[in-house]
Amino acid sequence: MVFRWKLAQWLELKWWKNYLSDKSKEEYLTWKKNYWKAILNKVSELTEVDSSKTVCDLGCGPAGIFIAFPVNKVTCVDPLIDVYEKQTSFFRKVDYSNATFVQSTMEEFLVKEKFDLVFCMNAINHVRDIAKGFDKLEELCADGGSVILSIDAHNLSLFKYLFRLLPGDFLHPHQYDLAEYKLFLEKRGMKVLKTELLKKEFFFDHYLIIAQK
């Protein structure tokens, strides 16, 4: 699993560099910010999202949901965050004065602070140890706070088990369906308030999951 995770991290960086190579920084960040604002509109139907809330963006990448929080106190965590700054022109820490950036895996991130809103957007199946990743989500969330995930969930059990055995999806070391992702949260005492389909595809559907501690 360690090798598979390291390979996934290398491919993640390569993917971002290729993806951003032909894009305008201003246009892309405007589009991405609007995408995140649409997600936050869905979240705000169930939990308060305002400038008083403390925010943690786990697996933030170079343009995570932190870009849609210009005022809130935001902590952003990613094992590649310093590399994104060095090797892409799209991310500069100084552009986000309200945010603190920490280069760390989700599982190894250490902080005593609890957060009102803990986001993990399309990142939980990128971690090295997914059980410890979900432990960290629960640990960082304040009582009464919310954990918000977006995930690719398998539609077909056959391919889920095949992808676990064979390298059918190099970018994602972990392969689960929607029910299994929800169970990870519920086993840690969190209540799943909502799941919403964001994008439908053949192998995976992309879901938003909102849970409360």
Secondary structure as the mmCIF struct_conf table of DSSP 4:
data_model
#
loop_
_struct_conf.conf_type_id
_struct_conf.id
_struct_conf.beg_label_comp_id
_struct_conf.beg_label_asym_id
_struct_conf.beg_label_seq_id
_struct_conf.end_label_comp_id
_struct_conf.end_label_asym_id
_struct_conf.end_label_seq_id
HELX_RH_AL_P HELX_RH_AL_P1 VAL A 2 LEU A 20
TURN_TY1_P TURN_TY1_P1 SER A 21 ASP A 22
BEND BEND1 LYS A 23 LYS A 23
HELX_RH_AL_P HELX_RH_AL_P2 LYS A 25 VAL A 43
TURN_TY1_P TURN_TY1_P2 SER A 44 LEU A 46
BEND BEND2 THR A 47 THR A 47
BEND BEND3 ASP A 50 ASP A 50
TURN_TY1_P TURN_TY1_P3 SER A 51 SER A 52
BEND BEND4 LYS A 53 LYS A 53
STRN STRN1 VAL A 55 LEU A 58
TURN_TY1_P TURN_TY1_P4 GLY A 59 GLY A 59
TURN_TY1_P TURN_TY1_P5 PRO A 62 ALA A 63
HELX_RH_3T_P HELX_RH_3T_P1 ILE A 65 ALA A 68
BEND BEND5 PRO A 70 ASN A 72
STRN STRN2 VAL A 74 ASP A 78
TURN_TY1_P TURN_TY1_P6 PRO A 79 LEU A 80
HELX_RH_AL_P HELX_RH_AL_P3 ILE A 81 GLN A 87
BEND BEND6 SER A 89 PHE A 90
HELX_RH_3T_P HELX_RH_3T_P2 LYS A 93 ASP A 95
TURN_TY1_P TURN_TY1_P7 SER A 97 ASN A 98
STRN STRN3 ALA A 99 GLN A 103
TURN_TY1_P TURN_TY1_P8 MET A 106 GLU A 108
BEND BEND7 LYS A 112 LYS A 112
STRN STRN4 PHE A 115 MET A 121
BEND BEND8 ASN A 122 ASN A 122
HELX_RH_3T_P HELX_RH_3T_P3 ILE A 124 HIS A 126
BEND BEND9 VAL A 127 ARG A 128
HELX_RH_AL_P HELX_RH_AL_P4 ILE A 130 LEU A 140
STRN STRN5 CYS A 141 HIS A 154
BEND BEND10 ASN A 155 ASN A 155
HELX_RH_AL_P HELX_RH_AL_P5 SER A 157 LEU A 165
BEND BEND11 LEU A 166 LEU A 166
BEND BEND12 GLY A 168 GLY A 168
TURN_TY1_P TURN_TY1_P9 PHE A 170 LEU A 171
BEND BEND13 PRO A 173 PRO A 173
STRN STRN6 ASP A 177 ASP A 177
HELX_RH_AL_P HELX_RH_AL_P6 LEU A 178 GLU A 186
TURN_TY1_P TURN_TY1_P10 LYS A 187 GLY A 189
STRN STRN7 LYS A 191 LYS A 200
BEND BEND14 PHE A 202 PHE A 203
STRN STRN8 PHE A 204 GLN A 212
#
